[in-house]
């Protein structure tokens, strides 16, 4: 079978006249896409950017911490209210025979418990994944 017959041809394909190929895109030249003089610097940058979190670098960090703590406290208070309402709906549905209300009360209680778990564990979750991420080299 000749080299030019079949799905693949061994001859170099010529670009179509209406689709110009610039000579700088690396298709026609044997030069690498990244100059070899920059390669070691790029690898060093990719492996160790030299960035680590530290407190006190920005003004207003204490204010931001107070705002986040206040939002967390507001969320916990809202969860306590949601849990109380959900437990009330669950009890009301159980005693009146309203199966839909009872099911909705159970769902609300589970969601409120999950939200309380998430809000309470937020610092621990972030600290865990931050420590885990700092171990990646």
C-alpha positions as CSV (number, residue, x, y, z in Angstrom):
1,X,0.0,0.0,0.0
2,X,1.5,3.4,-0.9
3,X,2.3,5.9,1.8
4,X,-0.2,8.4,0.4
5,X,-3.2,6.1,0.3
6,X,-5.5,5.5,3.3
7,X,-6.6,7.6,6.2
8,X,-3.1,8.8,7.1
9,X,-0.6,10.2,4.8
10,X,3.1,10.3,5.3
11,X,3.5,13.4,3.4
12,X,3.3,16.8,5.1
13,X,-0.2,18.4,4.9
14,X,-0.2,21.8,3.3
15,X,-2.4,24.4,4.9
16,X,-5.4,25.6,3.1
17,X,-5.1,29.0,1.4
18,X,-8.0,30.5,3.3
19,X,-6.7,29.4,6.8
20,X,-3.4,31.1,7.2
21,X,-1.0,29.5,9.8
22,X,1.3,32.0,11.4
23,X,4.9,31.0,11.5
24,X,5.2,31.9,15.2
25,X,2.8,29.3,16.5
26,X,5.3,26.5,16.6
27,X,3.7,24.4,13.8
28,X,6.4,25.1,11.2
29,X,9.4,25.7,13.4
30,X,11.4,23.3,15.5
31,X,11.8,25.7,18.4
32,X,10.1,24.8,21.7
33,X,7.1,26.8,22.8
34,X,8.8,27.9,25.9
35,X,12.4,29.1,25.6
36,X,14.8,26.8,27.4
37,X,16.4,29.6,29.3
38,X,13.0,30.3,31.1
39,X,12.2,26.7,31.9
40,X,14.1,26.3,35.2
41,X,12.6,29.6,36.5
42,X,9.1,28.5,35.6
43,X,9.6,25.1,37.3
44,X,10.8,26.8,40.5
45,X,7.9,29.2,40.4
46,X,5.4,26.3,39.9
47,X,6.8,24.3,42.8
48,X,7.4,27.0,45.4
49,X,5.7,30.4,45.0
50,X,6.9,31.4,48.4
51,X,3.4,32.4,49.7
52,X,2.3,31.5,53.2
53,X,-0.6,32.9,55.3
54,X,0.3,35.2,58.1
55,X,-1.8,37.3,60.4
56,X,-1.5,41.1,60.7
57,X,-0.6,41.6,57.0
58,X,-3.7,43.6,56.2
59,X,-5.4,46.4,58.1
60,X,-8.8,45.7,59.4
61,X,-8.1,41.9,60.0
62,X,-9.5,42.1,63.5
63,X,-12.6,43.8,62.3
64,X,-13.1,41.1,59.7
65,X,-12.7,38.4,62.4
66,X,-15.3,40.1,64.5
67,X,-17.7,40.3,61.6
68,X,-17.3,36.6,60.8
69,X,-17.7,35.7,64.4
70,X,-20.9,37.8,64.6
71,X,-22.2,36.1,61.4
72,X,-21.5,32.7,62.9
73,X,-23.3,33.6,66.1
74,X,-26.3,35.0,64.2
75,X,-26.4,31.7,62.2
76,X,-26.3,29.6,65.4
77,X,-29.2,31.7,66.9
78,X,-31.2,31.2,63.7
79,X,-30.5,27.5,63.8
80,X,-31.8,27.3,67.4
81,X,-35.0,29.1,66.3
82,X,-35.4,26.8,63.3
83,X,-34.9,23.7,65.4
84,X,-37.5,24.9,67.9
85,X,-40.0,25.6,65.1
86,X,-39.3,22.3,63.4
87,X,-39.6,20.3,66.6
88,X,-42.9,22.1,67.3
89,X,-44.2,21.3,63.8
90,X,-43.1,17.7,64.3
91,X,-45.0,17.4,67.6
92,X,-48.1,19.2,66.3
93,X,-48.2,16.9,63.2
94,X,-47.7,13.8,65.4
95,X,-50.5,14.7,67.8
96,X,-53.0,15.9,65.2
97,X,-52.4,13.0,62.8
98,X,-50.9,15.3,60.1
99,X,-48.4,13.0,58.5
100,X,-47.2,15.7,56.1
101,X,-46.5,18.2,58.9
102,X,-44.8,15.5,60.9
103,X,-42.5,14.6,58.0
104,X,-41.7,18.3,57.4
105,X,-40.9,18.8,61.1
106,X,-38.5,15.8,61.0
107,X,-36.8,17.2,57.9
108,X,-36.5,20.6,59.4
109,X,-35.0,19.2,62.6
110,X,-32.5,17.2,60.7
111,X,-31.6,20.2,58.5
112,X,-31.3,22.4,61.6
113,X,-29.0,19.8,63.3
114,X,-26.9,19.6,60.2
115,X,-26.6,23.4,60.0
116,X,-25.6,23.6,63.7
117,X,-23.0,20.9,63.1
118,X,-21.6,22.8,60.1
119,X,-21.5,26.1,61.9
120,X,-19.9,24.7,64.9
121,X,-17.3,22.7,63.0
122,X,-16.5,25.5,60.5
123,X,-13.3,26.5,62.2
124,X,-12.1,22.9,62.6
125,X,-13.0,22.0,59.0
126,X,-11.1,25.0,57.6
127,X,-8.1,24.3,59.9
128,X,-8.0,20.7,58.9
129,X,-8.0,21.3,55.2
130,X,-5.5,24.2,55.6
131,X,-3.1,21.9,57.5
132,X,-3.7,19.2,54.9
133,X,-3.1,21.7,52.0
134,X,0.1,22.9,53.6
135,X,1.5,19.4,53.5
136,X,1.3,19.2,49.7
137,X,4.7,19.8,48.1
